[in-house]
């Protein structure tokens, strides 16, 4: 069967996305499978999951899947390593030609691309969805999101992350351990809020931005698309798109441009 080509479309401008974000958040959509399920998983009915990436984040996601019984890690693909960095019962693949032969075995995917690579995580996910795979969210049972908050698809909330009232988290974002998103914040697509970062109320964070470990963003500010707030920084004014800011108070350090390796995805779609 001929698979559809993976087409990479230009992303909407940040200004257009910001206008959309000003509307009231939609009702809560729980697209995740929570990990407090205690019944034995039915492996025939559980989603068969492809992990795109075979390193540290994949190890954590694989364990969360096992704990939550939200799915079964069936395939792991990473063309940058010879073998996975952790023990797993899943089939590890590092050649696109081999992945093509086994892709029919999976129904869902999780893109295990963390750190500041939100753009790569988002674009990889778009390609995998065009190949017919469905995204899977993971929300740890020790994370907390208010009922009035909105969580998009393919988001991952790690232990003790907190999302306050009327906040909105868009698709493919990661909220890491002990981070806090206060009331009425808008967090864009492919954003990573790292461990113990604190985002105060009414902050808007653009697509593919990263807020580093232990950083603090003061109320009402705007963090531009593709920007990076360094670890421990205290942000007291708006951050321009595609910049890195560091220090207390945070100041411009250098420009920041996304990195996206699309070769394997193009080959997979061909």
N, C-alpha and C positions, 0 to 999 in steps of 0.2 A: 504493500500500500504506500502510495506517495504521500509523504508528510508535508504539511504547509510550510512555506518558507517563513523564517523569522524576520519580520520587518521591523526595523528600528525607526520609530517616528520621532520627530522633534518634540521635545517636552514643552508644555505651555509655559509662557513667561511667568515669572514670579508675581508680576503685578496682577496678571489675570487670576492667578491662583489666590492671591491675597484678597481680591474682591469677593471671590467665592467664599472665603473663610469668614467674611464678616457676617454672613447670615447665621441665624440661630442654629445651634447644633441639632442634627436629627436625633430621633429617638435612639436609645441604645440598641446596637446590633451586636449580639454576642456571637461572633463567628468562630469562636474557639471551642476546644474540647477541654474542660477543666480537669485537673489531675486528682480530684478527690474521689473519683470513681473507684469502688472497691471490688466490684465483681470481676471474675476472671475474664480476660479479653477473648473474644471469639475471633481467632486469626483469619477465618474465612470472611468475616464481615468487616473487620477493621480496615481502615485505609492502608494501602500499601504505599509506602513513602520513599521517594527519592530525596536523599540529602545531597545538595549541590555544594560540595566542599567536604574534605575529609580530615580537617585538623581540629583545633581546640573547640571552636564553636560547635562543630558537628558532634564532638564527644558529649557536650552538655545537652544538645538537642536530642541526641540518641537516648540519653538517660532520662530526660524529661518525657519523651514518648513512652519509654518503658514504664515509668512511674505512673503516668497519667492514663495509660492504656488508650490513648487517643489515636494511635496508629502503630504500624509495624515498620521499622526501618528495613527496607527490602534491598535497595540499591544505594551505594555511596559513590559519587563521581568526583574525582579531583585529578586533573591532568598535570598538576604541578608536583606530585609526589609519587613514589613507587608503591607505597602501601599506607593505609590509614595510621594515624598516630595513636590509636587506641584499639582495644580488642572489641570486636563486633561480630555478630553472626551474619550480618548483611553481606551481600556480594559487593566487593570493592572493584571499581573499574576506573582506569585512567586513560583509556583509548576511546575516542568518539565512535569509531566503527563498532566497537564491542557494545557501547551503550545503546546504539541504534538497535541492535539485535535483542536487547533485554528491556527496552523502554516500555513494551506492552505489559510488563509485569507490575507496573506501578500505576496508581490512580492520582496520587497527590505528590506535592513537592514541598520542601522547606529549603530556602536559600541560606546556607550557612556562611554568609559573608558579613563579618562584623566590623569592628573598629570604625574608621571614618569613611568607609566605602559604601555609603548609602546609595549613591548613584548606581554603582555596580550591582548592588543588591536589588534595586528596583528594576533595572533594565534586564538583568538575568531572569527575574520573575516574570516580566512581560513576555519574554521569549518562551519560557517553559509553559506559560498559559496558552500561547498560540499553538503549542504542540499538543494541547488537549489535557494537560495536567491541571489539577486544582490546588489552590494554596491551602495551607493548614496553619492556623494560629495556635500558639501555646501560651496559656495564661496560668502561671503557677498558683496553687491554692493558697499560698501565703503572700501573694500580691493582693492589692485592693484597688478596685475601681468603683466610684460612686455610681448609683443607678442612673443618675442624670448625665454621666459622662458617656462619650461615644468612642468606641474602639473599632478601627478599620480592619480590613482583612489582612491576613498574614502578618499580624503583629505578635511580638513576643514580650511578655511581661514576666520578669524574673522575680525571685523571692523578695518580698518586702518593698517592691515598687508600689507607688501610691499615685492614683489619679483622682483629683478632687472634683467637686461638683461643676457640671456644665463645661468641663474640659473636652477637647476633641483631639483624638490621636488618629492621624490618617494612616493609610495603608503602608505596610512593609516597614514599620518603625519598631525600634527596640527600646524598651525601658529596662535598664539594667538594675542590679541589686541595690536596694535602699534609695533609689532616686525618688524625687517627689515632683509631681506636676500639679501646681495649685489651681485654684478655681478659674474657670473661663479662659484657660490657655488654649491656643490652637497650635498643634504640632503637625507639621507637614509630612509629606510622604518620604519614606526612606531615611527618617531621622534616627539618630542614636543618642539617647540620653544615658551617659555612662554612670557607673556606680557612685552612689551617694551625692550625685548632682542635685541641686535644689533650684527649681524653676518657679519663681513667685507668680502671683496671680496676674491674669490678663496679658501674659506674654505671648507673642506670635513668633513661632520658629519656622523658617522657610524650609522647603524641600531639601533633603540630603544634607542638612546641617548636622553637626556633632557638638554636643555639650560634654566636655571632658569630666573625668573623675573629680569629685569634690568641688566642682565649679558652682558658682551662684549667679543667677540672673535675677536682677531686681525687677519689681513690678512694672508692667505696662510697656516693656521694651520690645523691640523687633530684632530678631536674629536673622540675618539675611540668608538667602538660598546658598547652599554649598559652603557655608562658613564653618569655622572650627574654633570653639571656645576652649582654650587650653586648660589642662588640669589645674584645679585650685584657683582659677581666675575669678574675679568678682566683676561682673558686667554692670556698669552704671549708666551706659548710654547705648543707643542702637548700634548694631554691628552690620557693616556693609556686606553685601553678597560676596562670596568667594574670597574671604579674607580669614586669616588666622589672628586671633587676639589672645594675649597672655598677660598675666600679672594682676596686681591689685593696686589701683583699679586696672581693668583690662585695657590694653593698648594694642594698636596694629603691630603685627610682627612680620607677616609676609602674605603673599597671595596664596590662594588655595584652589587647585583645579582638580576635577574628578578624574579618576583612573578607572578604565573599564576594559577588560580583556574580553573581546567578543568573538575571538577566533573559533573556540570550541562550539559556541552556540550557532554560529553561521554554518559550521560543518554539520552540526546535528540537524539543522533545518533543511539542509540541501538534499 
